[in-house]
């Protein structure tokens, strides 16, 4: 099991915030932070390596990793592109550090500037309900953040959202937004939601409405597994939001069955990106004691690890701390399944093989 890095992280967050406050040049400030972070965490910095499960800190560490990469590797842009990248990284880093160190200042600044995807992670995780009207009005404009906005709003149980979900479901052509809006409507079931009115605007998605209407949000394991991309999105967003409360073997088994079905669905890129982020949050917060028991079964281990090996590298790199926490028996069983060719690794650049090599190196 990896050591607790919270003290080191807290100190680092404070130090980097001070660097931004004291160095006027954006490029110089980021260069200083890149050097400091390499000295704090070493050359190889990932959320999994630091065993972080908090979504804001995961985003911060991935941002710092990008900054280190920019200053170590990438000096061959023309100056306009370089300036744009520096500006973008600086803005994202400063707003994230500000949210962690000075929430009041963060909130007042947020009302007077462009919203970044990083803000939505912060608003959702810090439950900044006063931002709901801003998000709703932002979503109505021309923005590429509509998926992230509706995904964040699901985390708030506030009256003004009911109309927003209804209109989002009615007006969008995006399957992701339709599914998220329907989940928002489902959470408002007790506020006099009229399912007939929703059915009238379903536009060929009557089966999805029936799935949502019958879905039991309190007992996940008694629901049907999703059979379309929209049903899967509805389900995965619900599980992501409630995973910390799902601590019985029936629910965790159901969730694993749902996750391993995902590669059978064909998602377009921006939709898949959101699905992968949700998968990551589910696996980071799943009950490890129950998961450890489930993965003692070789068949469950093989199916689960085949699925996890297909995840993009950046998502996999968030999860390695969880694998460490599953313990030596899990690692032994996984190694054994690979050696017996029961977990078929199709690529030489396999996430799992890379992870096992690192683990063995670190152990010895």
N, C-alpha and C positions, 0 to 999 in steps of 0.2 A: 504494500500500500504506500502511495506517495505521501510525502510529508505535507502538512498544511501550509499553504503558501499565502494565507490571508494577510499576515503581518508584512511580509515582503511586498505584496501587492498594494496594501494601503500606503506604505512608505513611498513606493514608486509613484502612485497616483498623486500624492502630495508634491513629490519632487518635480514631476513633469509639469504640474500646474504652475509651480514656482518658476520653472524655466520659461514657460510661455509668457508669464507675467513680466519677466525681467529682461528678455531678449527681444528687441523691437523687430529685427529682421525675421520674417517667417521661415525662410530657408535656413538661417543660422539656428533658430530655435529648434526646428525639426531635426537638423543634423546633430545638435547637442543631445536631444532626446534619443535619437537612434544610437548614439554612442553610449549613453547612460543605460539604455535598455539592454544593449548587448552585454554590458558589464553586470547588470542586475540578473539577467536570465540566461546568458549564454547565447551562442550563435543560433541555436535551433529553438525557436519560441512558438509554441502552439498552445491553444487553450487546454488541449488534452494533456500535454506535457506538464502543465501547471495544475491539472485536475480542477478546472473551474467549471461550475455548472450555472453560474449567474449570467444571464443573457447580455447584460450591459457590459460586464467585464470581458466576456468572450469577444464581443464586438470591439472593445478597446484593444485587447491583445492582438486581434487580427489586423487592426488599424496600425498598431505599432510595428507589427511584422512587415506590413506594406511599406511603412516609412523606412525601416531598416533596408529593405530591398531596394527602394528608390536611391538611397544614398550609397549603397554598396555596389549595385550592379548597373543601374540605369543612368548613364550620363550621355547617351547618344541621341537625345531628342533635340529638335530645334527649340529655341528659348521660349517661344510662345506656348508650346505644349508643356514644356517643363514648368513654366509659371502656372499654368492651369492646374497641373497635378499637385504642385506645392500648395496652391490656394485651397484646393479641394481637401487635401489631407489635413491641412492646418485647421480649416473650418470644422471638419468632423472631429478632429482630436480635441480642439478647444471646447466645443459644445459638450462633448462626452465628459471631459474632465470637470467642466463647470457644473454639470448635472450631479456629479459625484461629490464635489467639494462645496459648492455654493448653490444649492437648489433654488433659493429665492432669486438670485441673480440670473440663473438659467431661465426660470419662468418668465421674468420680465423681458429678457432679451429675445426669447422665443416668439413673443407676441409681435416683434418688430422685424422679423427676418424670414428668409426662405426656410421652409421645412425640409429637413433631410430624412432619408430612411432611418438614420441613427436616432433621430428624435422620436420616431414612432416606437422604437424599442424601449426608449426611456419612459415615454408617456405611459405605455402599457405596463411596464414592470414597476414603475413608481406610482401607478394608479393616480395620475394627475387628471382627475375628473374635470377640473376647470378648463381643460383644453378641448373638451368634447365639441363645443360650438365651433371652435376654430377648425377642428378636423372635418366637421360636417361641411362647413363652408368651403374649405380647401378642396374637399372631394368633389364638390359641384363644379369647380373650375377645371381648366385644362391642366391635368397633372398626370404624371406617370406613377403616382403613389397610391392609386385607388385601391389596389389589392392590399397594400400594407395598412392603409387607413381603416378599411372595413375590418381587417384582421385584428387591429388594435381595439376598435370600438366594441368588439364582442366581449372584451374583458370588463366592460362597464355595464351595470344594470340601471340605466337612466332612462326616464320617460322620453326625452327628445329623440332617442334613437329609433323608436318603433316606426315612425313615419319615414325616417332615413332608410331603414332596412326594406320597407315596403317599396319605396321608390327605386332603390338600388336594384331590387329583384326585378321590378317591372321594366326598368329602362336600360339595363346593361345587356350587352351581347356576350360578356365574359362568363364562361362556366364557373370559374373560380369565384367571381363576385356574386353570382346567383347563389352558389352553395353557401358562401359565408353569410349572405343576407338572409337566407332561409334559416341558418342556425341562429342568427340574431333574432329573427321572428319567433323561432321555437323557444328561445329563452324568455320571450315576452308572452308566452302562452297564457300565463295567469293574469295578464293585463287586458283580457278581453279580446284576444286575437281571433279574427274571423277567418278560419281556414278556407271557407267557401270563396271569400274575396281573393285570397291568395291563389286558389285553384283557377279562378277566372283569368288571372294574368299569367298563368303557367306557361303558355306558349309552347305546347308540346312536351312539357316536362312534368306531366301529371304523375308519372311513376316516382319521380323525385319528391314531389309534394307528399305522396302517400308514404314514402320511406321516412321523410322528416316528421310527418304527423304521428306515425306509429313508433318512432324512435324513443326508447326509454332513456332519458338523460341521467337517471339515477342508478340504473342497473345495466351497465354497458354489455355485460356478457349474455344477456337474454335477447339482444338485437340480432337481426340478420346481418351477415357480413355484407359490405357494400358491393354492388355489381356494376356500377358505372363510375366514371371519373367524378361526376358531380356528387354522387352518394359517398364516394371515398373522401372527397374534400370536406363535405359536411361532417363526416365522422372523424377525420383526422384532426380537424380544427377543434372539435369538441373534446377529443382525448387530450390534445396538447394543452388545452386550457385547464383540464381537470385531473391531469395525470398524478399530481401529488396526493389526491384523495383516493385514487384507485389502488387500494392496497390489499386486494384479495386475489387468490390464485386464479379464480374464474375470469376476472377482468383482465389480468395480465396475459393469460393464455389467449384470450380473445384478441387483445391488442397485437400480440405477436403474430397471430394468424392474419390479422388485417394488414400488418406491415409487410409480411412476406408475399402478400398478393400484389403489392404495388407495382413491381416490374411488369406485370401483365397489362397494365394500363399505359396508353400512349399519350403522354402529356406534351404540350408545346413548351418551349423553353422557360418563358416567364412564369408559367403555371407550375412547372416542375421545380423551379427555384424555390417557390413558396412551400411546396410539398416537402422538399428536402430540408428546409429550415424547420418545419414542424416535426419531421422525423427526428431531427437532431435534438429538439427540445423535449420530445417524448422520451428518447433513450437516455438523455441526461438526467431526467427526473423520475424515471421508472423505479419502482421498489426493487432494489438490488438483491435483497434477501430472497424474494419470491423468484426473481429472474434467475438467480444462481441455481435454485432448485429445479426450475424448468429446464435449464441448459445442461443439467446432469444427464438428461435423456439425450442419447446420441443423435436421434433423428431430429429433435428440436434444435440441438446445437448446429447440426449441418445446415438445416434450412435457414436458420437465423443468420449464421455467419456468411452463407452464400449471398443472402440479401444485403448484409452490411458491406460486403466486399464490393458491391456494385455502386455504393454511394460515392459521390465526388470526393476527391482528396481533402478539400477544405472541411467538409462535413465530417469525414472520418477522423480528421485530426482534432475535432472537438471531443471525440468519444473515447480516446485512448486511456484517459484517466479512469473512466468507468470500467474498462477492461481490466486495468490494474487492480481496481477495487474488487473485481469478481474473484481474484485470488489465484493461487498457484494451481489448484485443481482444474479450474477453468482453462488456464493456459496449457496445462498438460493434456487435457482432453482435446483441446483444439489442435495442438501439435500432432497428437496421435491420429485424429481424424484426417488431417492433411497427409500425413505419412502413409495412411492406409488408402489414400486417394478417394476418401469419402467426401471430403470438401475439395471439389475440383477447382483449382486455381487456374483460370484460363489465361491470365496475363502475367508476364514477367514483372510488370509494374503493379502487382497486387498490393492493395492497402494492407491486407492481413499479413502477407509474407513480410512486407517492410516492417510492420509493427512487431511481429514475432522476432525478427532479426534484431531490432532495437532492444526488445525486452531481454533477449538472451544476452546481448552485449552488456546491458546495464546490470543484469543479475550477476554476471561473472566479472 
